[in-house]
Every structure is written in C-alpha cells, then in structure tokens.
Amino acid sequence: VVDGKVVKYTSIREIEKLPWKDIQADIVIESTGIFTNKPDAEKHLTSGAKFVVISGPTKDTPTVVHGVNTEDGRVSVFSCASCTTNNISPVIEILGRRLGIKKAILNTTHGYTASQALVDAPSKKEPRMGRAAGINLAPAATGAAIATTKALPQYAGKFDGIAVRVPVPVGSISDITFIAERSTTIEEINQILIEESKTDRYKKVLTVTDEPLVSTDIIKSPFAATVDLEMTRVVDGDLVKVMAWYDNEWGFTNQMIRQIQSI
C-alpha cells in the first residue's frame, strides 16, 4: 500500500512474463540498471506497455532531459539519462543559447553510489570503485557530459567530464567550466540564470540560490539543478565557471516524474 493505494507487486526476472497487458500498464520505468539497451527494453512493449522510460544513460535510444529537449511522440523507448546529466544539461542549454559555449568540461562532486564498495574489495570495472566509499575521495569516469551531448548534439566532441565520488550518501554538486563565445561577466551570467529560472520552461527544473549551502541542505530538493550564484566565476571575460547543487536521488526522480507526466 502506497499513499493509501494498493499497488500490485511482482518479482519476475523475465521481461516477457511481466503482466503489463493484464494490468493495462501504459508506461514502464526500466530502473533495474540491467535492461538498458534498446532490444531488452523493447521487450516491455511486447509484454503490453506502450512506453518504456530508462532511468540511466543508453547507447542506442534517444535521450530526453525534461525541460531541455523533446522527442517525437512516436518514440516509445527512451532514456532520461542520469542525475548528473539532468543537473548540468539545463545550465548548458541556457548559457549556450543566451551566451554561446565553445567547449566545456565538467567535474561533479558526487555522493557515493551502489556501484562502490563499502569496504576495500576487488572491482573489475574500476579499481577505485572497489575502495571503501565511506572514507575515500574516489576520482572516477562519468558519462554525464557525453550523455548531455545526446540531448544537446551541438556539443558533441566539445564537452567531457569526470567525477569525484565522496563519502556522503546523497547530495552532489557539479562544477561546469566553459569557454564563452563572447566576453561576459559574473553579473551577466547570474542574471541570465535568474531570469531563466522564472520561465515556464525551467521554473520546476532549475532554481538559483545566494545562500551559503552545503550538501545536506540540498537533500529533498525537487529541482534538477540549484545554481550556487556565489560560486560563479569569470576569468578574462570568456573563461566561465558555474556550480549547481542537486539531490542525486530525489531531484532525478522528480525529473523522471515530470517527463512521464508530459507523455
């Protein structure tokens, strides 16, 4: 029972056996982290679903970041990318449209995740992910910037990034550095972001703050991005840094809900 409503629960590994047709499920959220390629995800359609929304980056489906880009309504399987992609894409879209971005790089300081070990252990994928998550800063690769270029293809080959996994369970902040196409100032950057945060397009997706936040302050924020205006920097007119907080669980969940509601 969830919020007073009875929700049917099943435990079936084979997608083909899931009862989507019987329960008249229109939309399936594929969040196992396993069936993230298009052929596997499409099996949900065979089982009776009309749309499949994948809660992670994919290589072979369209990527939709709510508020940033849209897909043709005929697309039945798509990815909502990741928490970090949903955090940085609005910032990139806004400043790219209003100011112009030549190229950019990301560093996200990210709470530890289930892909890390809680005590030192072997890790086939990445040795640093096998180090104890609760006591280490662990530099790692991230596909968030590349996934952003699937939502904003004009930045393909011009945007990349890294992550540093840190010993907090939730609450993250992205550090976006880019070369602007024209000279700008801290004041202009912040004013653009303030203005865009009030638009119908972004008012539920991106907000701004001039408060001295720390990571626990962002927990349970429904926004994909909370731009920290005090951290904006501009060097020599065109080298720009913008930082944006996000609850890497709750914020992303809200983004997925917003996207599903728009179908």
C-alpha positions in Angstrom: 0.0 0.0 0.0 1.4 3.4 -1.1 -0.3 6.6 0.0 -3.5 4.6 0.7 -3.5 2.9 -2.7 -3.0 -0.8 -3.3 -0.1 -1.3 -5.7 0.4 -4.7 -7.4 3.9 -6.2 -6.6 5.5 -9.0 -8.7 9.0 -10.5 -8.7 9.6 -11.7 -12.3 13.1 -11.6 -13.9 12.0 -12.4 -17.4 10.6 -9.3 -19.1 8.4 -11.3 -21.4 6.5 -12.7 -18.5 5.7 -9.4 -16.9 1.9 -8.7 -16.7 1.9 -5.2 -18.3 -1.0 -6.1 -20.7 -3.1 -7.7 -17.9 -2.8 -4.6 -15.6 -3.0 -2.2 -18.5 0.3 -0.5 -17.8 0.9 2.4 -20.2 4.4 3.4 -19.1 7.2 1.2 -17.7 10.1 2.7 -15.8 13.1 0.5 -16.5 15.3 1.1 -13.5 16.9 -2.3 -12.8 20.1 -1.0 -14.3 20.3 -4.2 -16.3 18.0 -3.9 -19.3 19.3 -0.7 -20.5 19.8 -1.5 -24.2 17.0 -1.0 -26.7 16.4 -4.7 -27.6 16.0 -5.6 -24.0 13.9 -2.5 -23.1 11.6 -3.2 -26.1 10.6 -6.5 -24.5 8.4 -4.4 -22.2 6.5 -3.3 -25.2 6.0 -7.0 -26.2 4.6 -7.6 -22.7 2.0 -4.9 -23.2 3.5 -1.5 -22.2 3.1 1.5 -24.5 6.2 3.4 -23.4 9.5 2.5 -21.7 11.5 5.1 -19.8 15.0 4.0 -18.9 16.5 5.6 -15.8 20.1 5.7 -16.9 22.3 6.5 -19.9 22.0 4.3 -23.0 23.9 4.0 -26.2 21.1 3.1 -28.6 18.0 5.0 -27.6 17.0 8.7 -27.7 17.9 10.7 -24.6 15.3 13.1 -23.1 16.2 15.6 -20.3 12.9 17.2 -19.2 12.9 20.9 -20.0 16.0 20.7 -22.2 14.9 18.7 -25.2 11.9 16.8 -26.5 11.4 13.7 -28.7 8.8 12.8 -31.3 5.8 11.4 -29.5 6.1 8.3 -31.6 9.3 7.3 -29.8 8.3 4.5 -27.4 11.6 3.7 -25.8 13.9 6.5 -24.5 16.4 7.3 -21.7 16.1 10.0 -19.1 19.9 9.9 -18.8 21.3 10.3 -15.3 21.0 12.5 -12.2 24.1 14.4 -13.3 23.1 14.8 -16.9 19.7 16.2 -15.7 21.7 18.6 -13.4 24.1 20.0 -16.0 22.0 20.0 -19.2 19.7 22.9 -18.2 22.8 25.0 -17.4 24.5 24.1 -20.6 21.3 24.7 -22.7 20.6 28.1 -21.1 24.1 29.5 -21.3 24.7 28.0 -24.7 21.5 29.7 -26.0 21.9 33.0 -24.3 25.7 33.4 -24.3 27.3 30.8 -26.5 29.6 28.0 -25.5 32.7 27.0 -27.5 33.7 24.0 -25.3 33.2 22.8 -21.8 34.4 20.4 -19.1 32.6 19.0 -16.0 33.7 17.9 -12.6 30.9 16.6 -10.4 31.5 16.0 -6.7 29.1 13.2 -6.2 27.8 11.2 -3.2 28.8 7.5 -3.3 26.5 5.0 -5.0 25.7 1.4 -5.1 28.4 0.7 -7.7 31.0 1.3 -5.0 32.2 -1.0 -2.2 31.7 -0.1 1.5 34.9 -1.8 2.4 38.0 -2.3 0.2 37.3 -5.1 -2.2 38.2 -6.1 -5.8 36.5 -4.2 -8.6 36.6 -5.5 -12.2 35.2 -2.3 -13.7 37.4 0.3 -11.9 39.8 -0.3 -9.1 39.0 2.9 -7.3 35.3 1.9 -7.2 36.5 -1.0 -5.0 37.9 1.2 -2.3 35.8 1.9 0.8 33.2 4.5 -0.2 32.6 5.9 3.2 36.2 7.1 3.9 37.7 8.0 0.5 37.6 10.6 -2.3 37.5 8.5 -5.4 38.1 10.1 -8.8 36.0 8.3 -11.5 34.9 8.5 -15.1 31.4 9.8 -15.8 29.3 9.6 -18.8 27.2 12.5 -17.8 28.8 15.0 -20.2 28.6 12.7 -23.1 25.0 11.9 -22.3 24.4 15.6 -22.3 25.5 15.8 -25.9 22.8 13.3 -26.8 20.2 15.7 -25.5 22.2 18.7 -27.0 24.0 17.3 -30.0 25.5 20.6 -30.9 28.1 20.0 -28.2 29.2 16.6 -29.4 33.0 16.5 -29.2 33.1 19.7 -27.2 32.0 18.6 -23.7 33.5 15.9 -21.4 33.9 15.4 -17.7 35.0 13.5 -14.6 33.5 12.7 -11.2 34.9 12.6 -7.7 32.9 10.2 -5.5 32.9 11.5 -1.9 31.9 10.0 1.4 28.4 11.4 1.7 25.3 9.2 1.0 23.4 11.9 -1.1 23.9 15.5 -2.1 26.1 16.4 -5.0 27.4 19.5 -6.9 28.5 19.9 -10.5 31.3 22.3 -11.5 31.0 23.3 -15.1 33.8 25.3 -16.8 33.5 26.6 -20.3 34.8 29.0 -22.9 32.2 31.5 -23.8 31.7 32.7 -27.4 31.8 36.3 -26.3 33.0 38.4 -23.3 30.8 38.2 -20.2 30.7 39.0 -16.5 29.7 37.2 -13.3 26.8 39.6 -13.1 25.5 38.8 -16.6 25.9 35.0 -16.0 23.9 35.1 -12.8 21.2 37.4 -14.2 20.7 35.0 -17.2 20.2 32.1 -14.8 17.9 34.0 -12.5 15.7 35.0 -15.5 15.6 31.5 -16.9 14.7 30.0 -13.5 11.5 32.0 -13.6 10.4 30.9 -17.1 7.6 28.3 -17.7 10.2 26.1 -19.3 12.6 25.9 -16.3 10.7 27.0 -13.2 10.3 23.4 -12.0 13.7 22.2 -13.3 16.3 24.8 -12.3 16.5 27.3 -9.5 19.1 29.6 -8.1 20.4 30.4 -4.6 22.6 33.0 -3.0 22.6 31.2 0.3 25.8 29.5 1.6 24.6 25.9 1.1 26.3 22.7 2.0 25.4 19.3 0.7 22.9 18.3 3.4 20.9 21.5 2.6 20.1 20.1 -0.9 18.5 16.9 0.3 14.9 16.5 -0.8 15.2 19.4 -3.3 12.9 18.5 -6.3 15.0 20.6 -8.7 17.4 19.1 -11.2 19.8 22.0 -10.6 20.2 24.6 -7.9 22.8 27.1 -9.2 25.0 28.5 -6.5 25.3 32.1 -7.6 28.1 32.9 -5.1 30.3 30.4 -6.9 30.1 31.8 -10.4 33.5 32.9 -11.7 34.7 34.6 -14.9 38.4 34.9 -15.9 39.5 37.3 -18.6 36.0 37.7 -20.0 35.4 34.3 -21.5 36.5 31.5 -19.1 33.4 30.8 -17.0 32.7 28.5 -14.1 29.2 27.7 -12.8 28.3 25.4 -10.0 25.0 23.7 -9.4 23.8 21.6 -6.5 21.5 18.5 -6.8 20.0 15.8 -4.8 21.2 13.0 -7.0 18.3 10.7 -6.0 15.3 12.9 -5.3 16.0 15.5 -7.9 16.4 12.9 -10.6 13.3 11.1 -9.5 11.3 14.3 -9.8 12.7 14.9 -13.3 11.6 11.4 -14.4 8.1 12.0 -13.0 7.9 15.3 -14.8 8.9 13.7 -18.1 6.5 10.8 -17.6 3.6 13.3 -16.9 4.4 15.0 -20.2 3.9 11.8 -22.3 
